[in-house]
Amino acid sequence: MIQGQDTGEGVEGAFGEGFREYEWAWTIRAGDVSKLSDALGAREDVLGALKARFSGDQSAELGEFLESKGIAMERWSRMGD
């Protein structure tokens, strides 16, 4: 599971006035973790490779990367105030 939380003005700018919190989680099935590992070129430390490649400003590129590699995921999200 890859999960995150965004809060503050950036969320309000993206989703509109009154929204100051956004939480999300993407679940990759256990059978697809090896596919993710191969796509990242990381045999042992998949989480470390995800962090190195998709932290900070690059985090917005993760969804497109997973889709381009054919890695299925279940998505969950919640917006709050």
C-alpha positions in Angstrom: 0.0 0.0 0.0 1.2 3.4 -0.9 -0.5 6.2 1.0 -0.2 9.9 1.5 -1.8 13.0 2.9 -1.8 16.6 1.7 -3.0 19.5 3.8 -3.2 23.2 3.5 -3.4 25.8 0.8 -2.2 23.5 -2.0 -5.2 21.2 -1.4 -7.6 24.2 -1.4 -6.1 25.5 -4.6 -6.5 22.1 -6.3 -10.0 21.2 -5.0 -11.6 24.5 -4.1 -12.4 26.6 -1.1 -13.1 24.7 2.1 -11.0 21.7 1.3 -7.8 21.7 3.3 -7.1 18.0 3.6 -6.7 15.2 1.1 -5.8 11.6 2.0 -5.2 8.8 -0.5 -4.0 5.2 -0.7 -3.2 2.9 -3.6 -3.0 -0.8 -3.1 -1.0 -3.0 -5.4 -1.8 -6.7 -5.2 0.9 -8.9 -3.8 1.2 -10.8 -7.1 2.1 -7.5 -8.9 4.8 -6.4 -6.5 7.4 -8.2 -8.6 6.2 -6.3 -11.6 6.7 -3.1 -9.7 10.1 -4.2 -8.6 11.1 -4.9 -12.2 9.8 -1.6 -13.4 11.8 0.2 -10.8 14.9 -1.9 -11.3 14.9 -2.7 -7.6 15.1 -6.3 -6.7 15.4 -5.9 -2.9 14.3 -2.5 -1.7 11.1 -1.6 -3.5 10.0 0.9 -1.0 13.4 2.6 -1.1 13.3 2.8 -4.9 9.8 4.3 -4.7 11.0 6.9 -2.3 14.0 7.8 -4.3 12.1 8.2 -7.5 8.7 9.6 -6.4 9.3 11.8 -3.4 8.6 15.5 -3.3 7.6 17.1 -6.6 8.0 13.8 -8.4 5.2 12.2 -6.3 2.6 13.4 -8.9 4.3 11.2 -11.5 3.7 7.9 -9.6 0.2 7.2 -10.9 1.2 7.6 -14.6 4.3 5.5 -14.0 2.2 2.6 -12.6 -0.3 2.8 -15.4 2.3 2.9 -18.1 3.9 -0.2 -16.7 0.5 -2.0 -16.5 0.6 -2.3 -12.7 -3.0 -2.5 -11.5 -3.9 -0.8 -8.3 -7.0 -0.2 -6.2 -7.5 3.5 -5.3 -9.0 5.1 -2.2 -9.2 8.8 -1.4 -10.9 11.2 1.0 -11.2 15.0 1.1 -11.9 16.8 4.3 -11.8 20.3 5.8 
